[in-house]
Amino acid sequence: MTVLAADASNTGWVIGYTIGIVVVLVVVALVVPILLLARKIGEQATAIDESLKQSVVNTAGLADLKTTIGHVGVIIAGLKRGRARLGG
């Protein structure tokens, strides 16, 4: 009878360890894809940041657009005065 009692108590431990291992494997199976996706997103975020920095460089000249528009207004006004003086 002692052998049967020892086997019964060991069976509980085996079932407990098996359930624990299964739970750990399920958690790992769920977390690994999330971590891989997070890594991919991080790499894409770096590429997007570099692209945005290049966009800042490429569009820096647009800040002077108001000055250019002002100069164009002066030039057009001068051309209109010239045309008026020439009778046109």
C-alpha positions in Angstrom: 0.0 0.0 0.0 2.9 2.3 0.6 4.0 2.1 -3.0 0.5 3.1 -4.3 0.4 6.1 -2.0 3.8 7.2 -3.2 2.7 6.8 -6.9 -0.4 8.8 -6.2 1.5 11.7 -4.7 4.0 11.7 -7.5 1.2 11.7 -10.1 0.0 15.0 -8.7 3.5 16.5 -9.1 3.8 15.2 -12.6 0.5 16.6 -13.6 1.4 20.0 -12.0 4.7 20.2 -13.7 3.2 19.2 -17.0 0.5 21.9 -16.7 3.1 24.4 -15.7 5.3 23.6 -18.7 2.3 23.8 -21.1 1.4 27.2 -19.7 4.9 28.5 -20.1 5.1 27.2 -23.7 1.7 28.8 -24.5 2.9 32.1 -23.1 6.2 31.9 -25.0 4.2 31.1 -28.2 2.1 34.2 -27.7 4.9 36.6 -26.7 7.5 35.7 -29.3 5.4 36.9 -32.3 4.5 40.1 -30.5 8.2 40.8 -29.8 9.1 40.1 -33.4 6.4 42.5 -34.6 7.6 45.1 -32.2 11.1 44.7 -33.6 9.9 45.1 -37.2 7.9 48.2 -36.2 11.0 49.7 -34.5 13.0 49.2 -37.7 10.3 50.8 -39.8 10.1 53.7 -37.4 13.8 54.3 -37.8 13.4 54.3 -41.6 10.4 56.7 -41.3 12.3 59.0 -39.1 15.2 59.2 -41.6 12.7 59.9 -44.4 11.1 62.7 -42.4 14.5 64.2 -41.7 15.2 64.2 -45.4 11.8 65.8 -46.1 12.8 68.7 -43.8 16.0 69.2 -45.8 14.1 69.0 -49.1 11.4 71.4 -48.1 13.6 74.0 -46.3 13.4 76.3 -49.3 9.6 76.7 -48.9 10.2 79.0 -46.0 11.5 81.6 -48.4 8.3 81.3 -50.6 6.7 84.4 -48.9 9.7 86.5 -49.8 9.6 85.3 -53.4 5.9 86.0 -53.6 6.6 89.5 -52.3 9.3 90.1 -54.9 7.0 88.8 -57.7 4.4 91.3 -56.6 6.9 94.2 -56.9 8.1 92.9 -60.3 4.5 92.6 -61.6 3.6 96.1 -60.3 6.7 97.5 -62.1 5.8 95.8 -65.3 2.2 97.2 -65.1 3.7 100.7 -64.6 6.0 100.2 -67.6 3.1 99.0 -69.8 1.0 102.0 -68.7 3.8 104.4 -69.6 4.2 102.9 -73.0 0.5 103.3 -73.6 -0.4 99.6 -73.4 
